[in-house]
Amino acid sequence: MNLKRNLDTVIYDQIIDSLILGEYKMGEQILLDSFAEKYGVSRTPVVQAVKLLANDGILEILKNGRVRVPVYTPAQIAQLCDVRILLELYALDEILKYSETAEFEKNCEELTSLAISGRKCTEAGDKLGFNKSDLEFHRLLVKESNNEFLTDLYKRTQGRFVVANYLSIPWENRDFTEASLAHLNLMDALSKREFSICKNILTEHIQSVSHIIQ
């Protein structure tokens, strides 16, 4: 049973990688058998992985049972960015409530480690690596709010953002240097308890995606 769940997760992650790499298009219908063949597995873990992806807003299961990649307009992508800003700024406010504790220092170390890892990826030209670390950085930032309902809500928002962001403009045509620097600058300000600067950096960082796509 544990092996099966692990395989579901592996397929889940591999499909996200494929979306980041632009291997699918918005609105494209995908056969489950094609996933099974691509990843060399049976349909069972694919079905479970697709259910998880649909639950997180990354894929859609249509009424006829078919699976497709969601479609987002530029206006909807801007709305997604607005929601991300609301959720992440709220998470930041919650984190700052315990800024004088050892837990805060530990969380800053974890986030800084991810920011440094992402920066190294951009310097090495590893765009997939950076984008995966970017997703994890923001997911961890929200998780550190210690609000499980916020974390759950953000997971679905970020899932939609994966499709909206990476399938709007081919990732290979984009430079993620500024995004990686934004993570480092955010953590520098956070470690210094410069809260207003943190919020400005985070807001501009997220809004930059909407500006690129428009």
HUMOTA-V598536 format. One line per field, one symbol per residue. ss: DSSP state (2 for helix, 1 for strand, 0 for the rest). psi: psi as a letter, one per 40 degrees, with the letter a starting at -180 (. if undefined). burial: I if it has 16 or more other ideal C-beta (glycine too) atoms within 10 Angstrom, else O. A space follows every 10 residues. Layout:
BEGIN
ss->???
psi->???
burial->???
END
This chain:
BEGIN
ss->0222222222 2222222222 0000000011 0222222220 0022222222 2222200011 1000001110 0002222222 2222222222 2222220000 0222222222 2222222222 2220002222 2222222222 2220000222 2222222222 2222220000 2220002222 2222222222 2000222222 2222222222 2220
psi->dddddddddd dddddddddd efeiihehih hdddddddef iidddddddd dddddeedih hideeihihi hhiddddddd dddddddddd dddddedfee iddddddddd dddddddddd dddeegdddd dddddddddd dddeefhddd dddddddddd dddddeedhh deeihedddd dddddddddd defgdddddd dddddddddd ddd.
burial->OOOOOOIIOO IIOOIIOIII OOOIOOOOOI OOOOIIOOIO IOOOIIOIII OIIOOIIIII OOOOOOIIII OIOOOOIIOI IOOIIOIIOO IIOOIIOOOO OOOIOOIIOO IIOIIOIIIO IIOOOOIOOI IIIIIOIIOO IIIIIOIOOI IOOIOOIIII IIIIIIIIOO IOOOOIOOII IIIOIIIOII IOOOOOOIIO IIOOIIOOII OOOO
END
